[in-house]
Amino acid sequence: MNFILPFVFLIIVVVFIHEYGHYYFAKKYGVGVTDFSIGFGKELIGWNDKSGTRWKICWIPLGGYVKFFGDRNVFSQADQEELLKKYNKDDQEKLFVTKPLYQRSLIVAGGPIANFVLAIFIFLFIYMFAGKDFTPAVIDEVQKDSPAEVAGMQKNDVILEIDNNKVESILDVSKLILMSTSEIVDFKISRYDQEILLKVKPKIVAGVDNLGNKINKRIVGIKLRPYNNEINHKKLGPANALLESVKEVYFVTTSSLKYMGSMITGSGDSSQLGGPIRIAKISGQVAEFGILPFISMMAYISISLGLINLFPIPLLDGGHLMFYAFEKVLGKPLSQKTQEGFFRIGMFLLLTLMFFATFNDLKDLGLF
């Protein structure tokens, strides 16, 4: 129960924001919305608003959907003429398929956009009211025969950059090493007021993270201390907090794309890919540390949801945007038969991904 309740709360919030992004742009452009659902399956609780939208929570809280007026299936765009015959002029104006291409694209992209906005808002709140660490990272010890010693690192070196990412805080070092997908990690360090570029090849060792979960760690063999042994943690004003929030979302997004790319090419560690079971486990663990770590995790999950939904895979928002790109180039929607072929491929890819992620989750729990 300690894992389930935080997980359900996290998923409901992140999914609601995602679906509200679709809902917002749909209402903005006059599209009728018949259903706004959090979860799938049998309805647990629901109500109708003044515009006729059914807001509901269903018993499987692993996603959600917004259903537009007149939508019968995912191929409605392909049989637009047949669909229009069923409705009078007033109702036709509420149909999604009658809207200009740019409006349909914004409605579809609204979900992922909302997820990124949520993450920015969460980081903005944290940086303004809890603060952000800006303590420079100084090497206090270089372990003997470690990758760092082989590369030439020395005690009292100040770490400035890792793989061209600026190190703003001592907390960034382990994060940037872990997120690196390169076999060789580039370190820019300051030594006696001179900047030096060092190339380090980390060791990959089995270990555990701060929550006790099994991970494959990238070890360089250094211990750090704050610059001048002083912690520099400060609250930011609205403008600086917003800038840092956008930078964090951008970093997480680009790092995630690089990591996914490395898994596709076979150079990345695919064992770290997890699904709902792992998210539930980690959300429960993080919740025990307090509200700030928990909402931070919510921001990262929101980024992941927004990013994954932009992948050009049918059944995802990115798949629909891909169809609209074809429509823009061809001057007309793809045929229903062509879309059905794409959706079969998309279904296969998603089921394969879900199976692989679930296998990793069960393996993490020691069931394999």
Secondary structure, DSSP 8 states (H G I E B T S, - for coil): -TTHHHHHHHHHHHHHHHHHHHHHHHHHTT--EEEEEEEEEEEEEEEE-TT--EEEEEEEEEEEEEEETT--STTGGGGHHHHHTTS-HHHHTT-GGGS-HHHHHHHHHHHHHHHHHHHHHHHHHHHHHT-EE---EEEEEE-TTSHHHHHT--TT-EEEEETTEE--SHHHHHHHHHH---SSEEEEEEETTEEEEEEE--EEEEEE-TTS-EEEEEE--EEEEEGGG---EE---HHHHHHHHHHHHHHHHHHHHHHHHHHHHT-S-GGG---HHHHHHHHHHHHTT-HHHHHHHHHHHHHHHHHHHTSS-TTSHHHHHHHHHHHHHHSS---HHHHHHHHHHHHHHHHHHHHHHHHHHHHHTT--
